[in-house]
Amino acid sequence: MGRGRRQLRTVIGKRIREIRRSRHLTQERLALDVGCAVSTIGLLERGDLNATIDLVDEIAGALAIAPVELLLSPMSIPPGR
């Protein structure tokens, strides 16, 4: 697997964890809201699972953000977002 793909999975996973925690959600609650297994959230957050576009969309919806926000590294997001 290419290094770039692993890096993108890591960015997405870190963003999911960061936003989930900022909303005071557990992995269990997010999984329930998304309709997936808790283990799926954990795998995603660690960058160990390649998310489908549909799953990214479901997670973004549950976190009340645009899907593209999961693709942005924290340093690329303007202050106040």
Steps between C-alpha positions, in 0.01 A plus 500: 500500500621849420627723774267782391192286552611406850564867575152596379340227715697633796381858439138387472530288813655780703231741384222257593650456847564873547151607396331212685678592822428872454131407491540281810392188313622152580595259225192304600270799452653592164474139382133494602433828318682378188357149508829314510697291749699668775806313374458674163530841666811385687660362185425821312637721775826303502527515121471121474188494284439647158165683522258502211363831376161396637645437846686833496171667410313321781765591757507862387122514529511356851764758594302781331783600266562496127677181388791702362586612854612145576756525221667813629790477737442709814769750395319574171175606669456873557466611864146511629384186316 
